[in-house]
Amino acid sequence: MHTALGPPGELKAGLLSDIELYEDERRQGCKFVLVSDGGINITPGIKQKLAIIRNAVSVAQSLGISRPMVALLSGSEKVHAGFQSTIDAVALVKMCQDGALEGCVVDGPFALDNAIDAESARAKGIESPVAVNADILIVPDLEAGNIFCKGLQYYGNRMLIHVAVGAGVPILIDSRTAKADEKLHSMALAKIVQEGSSKKS
């Protein structure tokens, strides 16, 4: 299940969420991948996840990704009663189909491998425009996002930069252990996001 909708609105004050950005060198074209929310919302419900997606889409579009592909992550690509995130994903996709969110393609649930890896998606028979092409990874909760992003940094040696949105203006929330170049890139991201929001308003 997925939905493709029209152009987005401007970035407005609402739910505050953390957007983390890294570069995936395996990707063709734009290599940016956004992850949310691994820093603010601990156990978001359906309405909060919708706002988290909306915030991430606005950031992606500020970076020139006009119609981002949004993958709703879980521990499985199949719906399981024991995985609330899979149930949430189905509900969110339906809400988007009904017009709750614009300017992106939303699908899920996805396990991480079939959201980003072509061989994994083929092996599991997953057919979706988002599979393999995800620009935005929406994690089920803060714990999953925090662990995933720290894994990228410490095992994958990826630079990870942050911006918090949803307050009307971007907010910098870099870790206390962030290096100088990470902080500088986060400031640049915040400026890009703010300029992108100003152009839409």
C-alpha positions in Angstrom: 0.0 0.0 0.0 1.3 3.5 -0.8 0.1 6.9 -1.6 1.5 9.7 -3.9 0.1 13.1 -3.3 0.6 16.7 -4.3 2.9 19.6 -3.2 3.5 20.3 0.5 2.7 23.2 2.6 5.3 25.3 4.4 7.1 24.1 7.5 4.9 25.3 10.4 5.0 25.2 14.2 3.6 21.9 15.5 5.1 18.7 16.9 8.8 19.1 17.5 10.8 16.2 16.0 14.4 15.4 15.3 15.6 14.9 11.7 18.9 13.1 11.3 20.7 13.1 7.9 23.5 10.9 6.5 24.8 10.1 3.1 24.4 6.6 1.6 27.2 6.1 -1.0 25.3 3.1 -2.5 22.5 5.3 -3.8 22.3 6.7 -7.3 21.7 10.4 -7.7 20.9 12.1 -4.4 22.6 10.2 -1.6 20.9 11.9 1.3 18.8 9.7 3.7 16.8 11.2 6.5 15.9 9.4 9.7 13.2 10.4 12.2 12.6 10.5 15.1 15.6 9.3 17.1 15.9 12.2 19.5 12.7 13.8 20.8 9.5 11.7 20.7 9.9 8.6 22.8 6.9 6.5 21.8 4.9 8.5 19.2 1.3 7.5 18.4 -0.4 7.7 15.0 -1.0 11.5 15.1 2.5 12.1 16.3 4.0 9.9 13.6 2.0 11.7 10.9 3.5 15.0 12.2 7.0 13.4 12.2 6.6 12.4 8.6 5.3 15.8 7.6 8.4 17.5 9.3 10.8 15.1 7.6 9.2 15.7 4.2 9.6 19.4 4.6 13.3 19.0 5.4 13.8 16.6 2.4 12.1 19.1 0.1 14.4 21.9 1.4 17.3 19.7 0.3 15.8 19.4 -3.3 14.1 16.1 -2.9 10.8 17.2 -4.4 8.8 14.1 -3.8 10.5 12.0 -1.1 9.9 8.3 -0.7 9.0 7.6 3.0 9.5 4.1 4.5 7.7 3.3 7.7 10.2 0.9 9.5 9.4 -2.0 11.8 11.0 -5.3 12.7 9.1 -6.9 9.9 7.5 -6.1 6.6 4.5 -8.1 7.5 1.7 -7.0 9.8 1.9 -8.7 13.2 -0.3 -8.1 16.2 2.7 -8.1 18.4 4.5 -5.3 16.4 2.5 -2.1 17.0 4.7 -0.3 14.5 3.4 -2.6 11.7 -0.2 -1.8 12.7 0.6 1.9 12.9 2.2 1.7 9.4 -0.9 0.3 7.8 -3.0 3.0 9.5 -0.6 5.8 8.4 -0.6 4.6 4.8 -4.4 4.6 4.7 -4.5 8.1 6.2 -2.1 9.4 3.6 -4.3 7.8 0.9 -7.2 9.7 2.3 -5.3 13.0 2.0 -3.8 13.5 5.4 -0.3 14.2 4.0 0.9 15.7 0.7 4.1 15.9 -1.3 5.5 12.4 -0.8 5.1 8.6 -1.3 4.5 6.8 1.9 4.6 3.0 2.3 5.1 0.4 5.0 5.7 -1.5 7.1 9.2 -2.2 6.0 12.1 -4.1 7.7 15.2 -2.0 7.2 16.8 -4.3 4.7 13.9 -4.2 2.2 13.6 -0.5 2.5 17.2 0.1 1.3 18.5 -3.0 -0.4 17.3 -4.2 -3.8 18.4 -7.9 -3.3 16.5 -8.1 0.0 13.4 -6.5 -1.5 13.5 -9.0 -4.4 14.0 -12.0 -2.2 11.0 -11.1 -0.1 8.8 -10.3 -3.1 8.2 -6.7 -2.1 6.8 -4.4 -4.8 6.7 -0.8 -3.8 8.1 2.5 -5.3 9.5 3.1 -1.8 11.4 -0.2 -1.5 15.1 0.4 -2.2 14.4 4.1 -2.9 13.6 5.4 0.6 14.7 9.0 1.1 13.2 9.1 4.6 13.2 6.3 7.2 10.6 6.7 9.9 11.6 4.6 12.9 9.0 3.2 15.3 10.3 4.9 18.4 13.1 6.9 19.8 15.0 3.8 21.0 15.1 2.3 17.6 16.1 5.6 16.0 18.8 6.3 18.5 20.4 2.9 18.2 20.2 2.9 14.4 21.8 6.3 14.1 24.6 5.6 16.7 25.3 2.4 14.8 25.7 4.4 11.6 28.2 6.7 13.4 30.2 4.2 15.3 30.1 1.1 13.1 29.5 2.7 9.8 31.7 5.8 10.3 29.0 8.0 8.9 28.7 11.7 9.6 25.3 12.2 11.1 23.9 15.7 11.4 20.7 16.9 13.1 18.0 19.5 12.9 14.8 19.7 15.0 11.8 21.1 13.3 8.2 21.8 14.3 8.8 25.0 16.3 8.4 27.3 13.3 12.2 27.7 13.0 14.9 25.0 13.0 16.6 24.1 16.3 20.1 22.6 16.7 20.2 19.7 19.1 23.6 18.1 18.3 24.9 15.6 20.8 27.4 16.7 23.4 29.9 14.4 21.7 29.4 15.9 18.2 32.6 16.9 16.4 33.1 20.4 15.1 32.5 19.4 11.5 29.2 17.7 12.5 28.1 20.9 14.3 29.0 23.0 11.3 27.1 20.8 8.9 24.1 20.8 11.3 24.1 24.6 11.2 24.3 24.6 7.4 21.3 22.2 7.3 19.3 24.4 9.7 20.0 27.4 7.4 18.9 25.4 4.3 15.7 24.3 6.1 14.9 27.8 7.2 15.5 29.3 3.7 13.4 26.5 2.2 10.5 27.2 4.6 10.7 31.0 3.9 10.3 30.4 0.1 7.1 28.4 0.7 5.5 30.9 3.0 
